[in-house]
Amino acid sequence: MAIYALGDNVPKIHSDAFVHPDAVVIGDVTIGQYSSVWPMAVLRADYGPINIGNETSVQDGTVIHASAGLATVIGSRCVIGHLAHLEGCTVEDDSLIGSGSIVLHRALVQSHSLVGANSVVTNGTTVPSYSMALGVPASIIPNRVKEGSFAVIVSNYVENGQRYKVGIKRVD
């Protein structure tokens, strides 16, 4: 695995989490229990901390960065889709960030919300609980997400992470 300390900042990865060998984790990163980080994802905490809760999946090709003075915080039971970019923002529990989407500085995605694929949540935007954020820049559509909407996806990624943790084997 490409896991790097930066100065005194050493990543803290729960023993039950799965980080794919082709992911990169640098610096002040915390990854919670049963969370997963998939191939080509980059978590670079050189300017501030990155905190990922429990049972959260960070899918292939995602970039998570922290800006000077702005931590990036992702809650528990979140789904961060393929090729997403999150920087200096907060994503609360039970939320889904769609593939190819961007969530920027000081943005807040409240619990049980969805950022649609390829959407851009601009600096300082709040996506209220149970809302969708769609488009570029994202428009907020309130009261469109039901509690538990992402539970099956979360469960599938927890199971898949544990399957990979014990079963992945490079063959070349």
Beta strands, then each sheet from edge to edge (+ up, - down):
strand 1: 2-4
strand 2: 12-13
strand 3: 18-19
strand 4: 24-31
strand 5: 36-37
strand 6: 42-52
strand 7: 57-58
strand 8: 63-65
strand 9: 72-74
strand 10: 79-80
strand 11: 85-87
strand 12: 90-91
strand 13: 96-97
strand 14: 102-103
strand 15: 108-109
strand 16: 114-115
strand 17: 120-121
strand 18: 126-127
strand 19: 132-134
strand 20: 139-141
sheet 1: 1+ 4+ 2+
sheet 2: 1+ 4+ 6+ 8+ 11+ 14+ 17+
sheet 3: 1+ 4+ 6+ 9+ 12+ 15+ 18+
sheet 4: 3+ 5+ 7+ 10+ 13+ 16+ 19+ 20-
end
